[in-house]
C-alpha cells in the first residue's frame, strides 16, 4: 500500500519494514516487539509507534476507486488474502502500543 503513497517515500525502507512487522504482530495478536527484533532491526518499539499508527490509518482510510492493482494482487489466496485483513481500531492500537 505504501508503494502508492508519496508520503512514505521519505521513510527509510528498514523502518517501514519494521513498522509493518510490528503492526502485523499487533493485528494478529502474536506478541510485541521483542529484544531480538530490536537488536536485529536497530529500532526500539517507541521509534516505530508513529509510523505504525500512520500505516494503520492508511489501511483504515484508503481510497477505493483508483490504484487497485496492489489491493487486488494481495487479496488473492496465494498471498494469504492479507489485503482483506481488517485494520485495528485506532484507540485499541494506541492502547496496545502504549503498553509495549
C-alpha positions in Angstrom: 0.0 0.0 0.0 2.8 2.4 0.8 4.2 2.0 -2.7 1.3 4.1 -4.0 1.6 6.8 -1.4 4.2 9.6 -1.8 4.2 10.4 1.9 6.0 7.2 2.7 8.9 7.7 0.2 10.8 9.7 2.8 10.8 6.8 5.3 13.8 4.5 5.4 12.9 1.1 3.9 14.1 -0.7 7.1 12.0 1.5 9.4 9.0 1.0 7.1 9.5 -2.8 7.1 10.0 -2.9 10.9 6.8 -0.8 11.4 4.8 -3.1 9.1 6.1 -6.1 11.1 5.1 -4.5 14.4 1.6 -3.6 13.0 1.2 -7.2 11.7 2.3 -8.7 15.0 -0.2 -6.4 16.8 -3.1 -7.1 14.4 -2.7 -10.8 14.7 -2.0 -10.7 18.5 1.3 -12.5 18.1 3.2 -10.6 20.7 5.1 -7.4 20.7 8.5 -6.1 19.7 11.0 -8.4 21.3 14.6 -7.7 22.3 15.7 -9.9 19.4 13.7 -7.8 16.9 15.0 -4.6 18.4 18.6 -5.9 18.2 18.4 -7.1 14.6 16.3 -4.2 13.2 18.1 -1.5 15.2 14.7 0.1 16.2 13.1 0.2 19.6 9.3 -0.1 19.7 8.8 3.5 20.6 10.7 4.6 17.5 8.1 2.8 15.4 4.9 3.8 17.0 4.2 7.0 14.9 4.7 5.1 11.7 2.7 2.1 12.9 -0.2 4.5 13.6 0.1 6.0 10.1 0.2 2.6 8.5 -3.0 1.5 10.3 -4.6 4.8 9.3 -3.7 4.1 5.7 -5.3 0.7 5.9 -8.4 2.2 7.5 -9.0 5.1 5.2 -7.7 4.0 1.8 -9.2 5.3 -1.4 -11.1 2.5 -3.1 -11.7 4.0 -6.6 -8.1 4.1 -8.1 -4.9 2.2 -7.9 -6.4 -1.2 -7.2 -3.6 -3.4 -8.6 -1.8 -3.9 -5.3 -5.0 -4.5 -3.4 -6.3 -7.0 -6.0 -3.0 -8.9 -6.0 -2.8 -9.3 -2.3 -6.4 -10.2 -2.0 -5.7 -13.5 -3.6 -5.3 -16.6 -1.5 -1.8 -17.2 -2.9 -0.8 -14.2 -0.8 -3.0 -15.3 2.2 -5.5 -12.6 1.4 -3.6 -10.1 3.5 -5.3 -7.1 1.8 -8.6 -8.3 3.3 -7.4 -8.1 6.9 -9.4 -5.7 8.9 -7.4 -2.8 10.3 -7.2 -2.3 14.0 -9.4 0.2 15.8 -7.2 3.3 16.3 -7.9 3.6 20.0 -7.2 -0.1 20.7 -3.9 0.2 18.7 -2.9 3.3 20.7 -3.5 1.4 24.0 -1.6 -1.6 22.9 1.4 0.5 21.7 1.4 2.4 25.0 1.9 -0.9 26.8 4.8 -2.1 24.7 
